[in-house]
Amino acid sequence: MQFGVSESIAHWGKYSPDVPAVFANGSVVTYAELNNSVNRVCNWLNRRTKKERRIGIAIRSKPLFLVALLVVLRLRKSAVLLNPGLSDDALRTNFIDTRLRYLFYDGAYKKTKSLLCEKQGATGFDIEYILKATKHFNPQFTQILYSIPEDEWGVLFSSGSTGTPKGIERDHYSMVTEHIGWCLELGLYRNTRFYLGRPLFYTGGIVLSMSTFLAGGAVVVNDYANDNDNIEIWADYQKSLSTVPITHAFFLPDQIRKFTSLASELARQPLCAKTILTMGAPISGNEKIKASEVLGSQIIESWGNTESLGTITDPEDIKKRPNSIGRPFLTDQLYVVDEKANILSSDKLGRIAGGQEAGFLKYSNRENETKEVLKKEMIISEDIGYMDRDGYLYVKGRVQDSIVLNGRTLFLTDIEAKLRRKLVNKDFCVIAKASNQSRVKLYLVLASTGMSNQEKKTLLAALNNILASTEQIESLLLVKELPKLPSGKHDKTAIQSIVKELK
């Protein structure tokens, strides 16, 4: 396959050598500089990994991460994108599942290299050392390597919200067509400047950075002290806007909620990108409307999973159908199916699914879980939703966030959205637990300290007052801090344990 992001970098490096490709940490990397760095590392690495297909990447520095990923793609190998923030056990499982023998790492993740290489008999490559050692190497990589569309592009990982993240194998065709889809849907072009407010090893960061490179635009990828500190990220975003003409930005819904709150306190309009893209978690129509007004950007929402399904809204959808997650990407087909994978008619609640031609191959070393997802030539997601008569999709929540009370299906995300109106800027989570009477009870776990029992009772009564009779919260549990996954999402398994201990 002679087309992809690696070829795009080589093309722009030759014909637009002085055009910025990466803005990072106060520096600018041109396409020529990026392409030359990739070529130098390719010349160094190629003979050392001749027979191996997969190369892992555990790199904190975003600019270095991009170089390593482009090296793997140019060598026509498969990139395994590890999340070094995971527990040792989870990382070790990822390493074993994907049968890695080689790993790129940087100075921030020497511990990860030690854990995964020295204990698993693999070889680690320090990307910083290689770039310094090859400073005077020939900046050309002349070996012609070919892939076919069905070849493995890489292994991406799920967020791990329901356990150890699963390795999701994707082919070249699915990734390249997804990049082209993003270019067309978002209107990415050579003057695009895309601010990515997330680590690049997550799917959103990968596909948006690669799509921007494909179009010849530039990414803004600063390294944060804390990837989940939304105050730090907001400050960095505003600082970046003062120096770079940012056209697009990508943030999670929780980040947008925090930014909206911070911007509301300003005496002036904050600096803004034309378009903010959000995905990765539920966000209500009202929240999107308010964010658009306060932040001064049009808000586009995308839904998807790493297995390659996806939807996107148009800017005008925020007025026409604010709660919709949009329509399928160009040329994609999505459906809503029942538990037997039968396609349901419009307005019927079921699992969101899409065609297997999207390119998800399988879960690494997870045969049974792969069979659960691939049914009747469709990829079945964990998200429950419905499609309206015009073909627009609405998501209600994940399977694990749905419960049946009194014969009616409730979604914890819906309840949380209602509570968020009262618990503005509060970190909380609703958990469902089976009681001794064989019924389900709901618990609200709130990050707060210093609240008296009477204050708790008063708050709980006020919250239940805005909930339906079937949605009543049994008890309010206070904790100093809610446990989070490395992705920034709530660690539902750990919070379930907290409820069991405190209730």
Secondary structure, DSSP 4 states (H G I P E B T S, - for coil): ---SHHHHHHHHHHHSTTSEEEEETTEEEEHHHHHHHHHHHHHHHHTTSTT--EEEEE---HHHHHHHHHHHHHTT-EEEE--TTS-HHHHHHHHHHTT--EEEE-GGGHHHHIIIIITTT-EEEEHHHHHHHTTTS-S---------TTSEEEEEE---TTSSPPEEEEEHHHHHHHHHHHHHHHT--TT-EEEE-S-TTSHHHHHHHHHHHHHT-EEE-PPPS-TT-HHHHHHHHHHHHTTS---EEEE-HHHHHHHHHHHHT-SSPPP--SEEEE-SS---HHHHHHHHHHH-SEEEEEEE-TTS-EEE--TTHHHH-TT--BEEPTT--EEEE-TT-PBPPTT--EEEEEEGGG-EEEETT-HHHHHHHEETTEEEEEEEEEE-TTS-EEEEEEGGGEEEETTEEEEHHHHHHHHHTTSTT--EEEEEEE-TTS-EEEEEEEE--S--HHHHHHHHHHHHHTS-GGG-EEEEEEESS--B-TTSSB-HHHHHHHHHHH-
